[in-house]
């Protein structure tokens, strides 16, 4: 080994990058069923979600235990604070299954980003946010057409009270806003929040490992600081996971409410 090579050798800091969201294939490589760590996170979240609700509802009691109470509290939160508050009791119960599914699916997939060994959210690749946004969009269209088969599109594009000279211009804006921008913003809001959260966590904990184990010495003090920031940001990510699930479900309920409003 040359002196130059020896001089340049040393610990290397590996920052997070966009390639974190394209992890190596761990199974079925070269097939349409290629399986990565993100797919593992998605399956893990789904299995845990099904298991939690199965265990929480398989033996319902009039006087619930702590676990049943926790599950019922989750159900009650979505039913009362999202479905009934925004859609009323009748329409809220009608669309409750899809709102409930969206909220808890997003929540559990978001939380895989802080599970050791997984460390990436199942919603941090575009497939899941896009699928959920299309389902939300499809539910909005269905609700509007069901409520007013002949007037939904017309009333969406041509609001009442618009001067005749501006109607087609407003119709273009309403078309872009209602039928194009909504699913795009639903997708990107969820996707970007989870991507940024992952990048920040990797940055903090990679820096901690670099300072403590790579440089050591007095650099360890800085490593303790980045580790503390990483732990604090982990707690913040839990809040973001809940908040993003709530926002997605609320916006879906708002769109449904607009579709079934009296003017449609």
N, C-alpha and C positions, 0 to 999 in steps of 0.2 A: 504494500500500500504506500502511495507517495505521501510526502509530507503535506502537500497541498490538500489531498483528500482527507488526511487525518485531521488537519486543522479545521476543515469545513464540516467535519462530522459533528453531530450533537443532536440533542432533542429537537424534534420538529413539531410545530403546532399545526394541527389539522382542523381548519375552520369548517363550519357547516357549509354545504353548497346545495344547489338545486338537484344534484345527483343523489342526494339523500332520498328523494322521492321516486327514484328509479333503482331500488335495491336489487342485489343479485337474486337470480332465480334459485330457489331452494328445492324445487321439486317439479317434475314433468317438463323439464327444459326441452325446447324444440317442438312442443305441442301447443295447441290452442288453449290448453289448461295450465299453462305455466304459472307457478305458484311462488309468490314473493312474501316478504315479511309483512307488507301492507295487507295482502290477502289474509295472512294469518291473524292480523289485528282485527280485520273485519269479521272473520269467522269466530274469533274469540269473543268479540263483543256480542255477536248474535247468540252464541251459546250461553253466555252469562246472562244476557237479557231474558232469554226463554227460561232458563233455570230459575232465575229470581222470581219471575211471575208465576211459574208453575209451583214453586215451593210456597209462594205467598198466597196462592188461591186454591190449592188442592184440597185443603180442609178448612173451609171458611167457618168461623164461629161467631155467634152473636156477641160474645165478649172477646174481641181479638187479642192475640198475643202481640208481643213487640214487633215481630217480623211482619205479621199480617197488617198491623197498624201502619208500619212504614210503607208497605206496598199500597195500602188504601190511601195513605196521605199523598203518594205520588199520583195515583188516579184522581183523587179529589182536586189536586192542584191543577191538573190539565183541564178537568171537567169544569171546575168553578172559575178559575182565573183566565182561561183561554176560551174554551168552547162556549160556556153560558154567558160570560161577560160580553163577548163580542158578537155572538150569534143568537143569543136568547136560548131559552130552554129547548124549544122545538127543533130549530135548526142546529143548535149545539149538540143535542143528542144524535141528530141525524148524521153529522159529520165527525162525531167524537172518535170513532175508530181510527180514521185516517190521521186526525190530529194527535191522538195518543201514540200511534205507531211512529209518526214523524218525530215527536218530541223525544221519546225514549230511545229510538234507533240512533238519532243524532247524538244524544247525550252519551250513550254507552260507547259509540264509536269515537267520539271526541276524547273520552277518558282513557282510551288505550294509549294515548300519547304520553301519559305519565306512568304507565305500568313498566317497571324494570324488566329489561329483556325484550320488550316490544318497542317502546319508546317512539312510537309514531301513531298518529291518529288515523283511524280508518277513513276519515273524511278529508284527509290531506292530499288525496288525488282526485281529479275532477270527476271520475265516474260516479261516485256516490252522491256528491252535491248536485251534479247535473241530473241524475236519475230522480232524486227527490224534488228538484225544481220542476222537472217535467210532470211529475205526478201532481204537484201543487198546481201547476198551470192547467193540467187536464181537469183537475177537480173544479177549478174556477170556471172553466169553459162549460163543464157539465152542469154546474149549479146554475149558471146564467141561462143556458139554453133550456134547462128543465123549468126554471121559473118563468121565462118569457121566450118561447120558441121562435117567435117572429120578430120580437123587438130587441133582443139582447145585443146583437151586433150593431144595429142601428143606433140604439141608445148609448152604447159604449163609444161610438165614433162621433155621434152628433148630439152633444149635450144640448139641453133646451136653453133658450135665451141667447144663443150665439147669432150675431148678425149674418145675413145671408152671404155677404161678401167674404166673410172669414170662415164659413163653414167647412170648406174643403181643406183649408190650411189647418184648422183645428182638428179635423178628422185625421189628417196625416200625423199630427203630433200625438193625438190620442191612440192611434194605431201603434206608433212606435213605443209610446209609454206603456200601454196596456198589454199589448200582445208580443212585444219583442223585448223591451228593457226589463220587464218584471222577472221572467225566468233567468235572464242573464245576471241580474243583480242578486237574485237569490242564490245562484250558483257561486258567484265570485265572492260574495260576502262570507259565506261559510268556508269556502276553500282557502281564501287568503288568510283569514284569521287563524286557521289551524296550521297552515304552512308557516306563518310567521312565528306562531307559538313554538313549533318544533325547532325552527332555526335558532330562536333565542335560547331555548333550553340546551340544545347541543353546544351553542357558543359558550354558555356559562360553565357547563360541566367539562367541556373539552379544555377550556382555559384552566379550570381547577386541576385537572389531571396533568396538564403541561407544567404549571407552576410548582405543584407539590411533588410530582414524581419525575418530571423531566429536568427541571432546573434545581429544585430543592433549595437548601440554604434559606436566606432571608426572603427569597421569592415565595416560599410557602405561606408567608403572611398574606401576600396578595392572592394566593390560591384559596386561603380561608375566606377571604372577602368575596371572591367570585363564586365559591361554593355556597356561601350564605345568600348571595343574590339568586343563585340557581334554585335553592330551596324556596325562597320567597316567590320566585316566578312560577315554581311548580304549583304553589297554592293559588296564585293568580290564574294559572291555566285551568284549574278546577272551576274557578268562577267563570272564566271565558267559555268553558265547555258547557256549563249550565246555561249561560246567557245566550250563546249561539243557538242552542236547541230551543230555548224559549222564543227568541226573536224569529226563528224560522217558522215555528208553529203559529206564533201570533200573526205574522205577515200572511201566512196561508189562510188563517181565519179571517183576516181583514179583507183579503181578496174575495173570499167566498161571500162575506157580508156585502161587499159592493155588488157582487153578481146577483144576489137575491134581494137587493134593496127594491123598494116599491116602484121606483122609476123604471126598473127593468121589467 
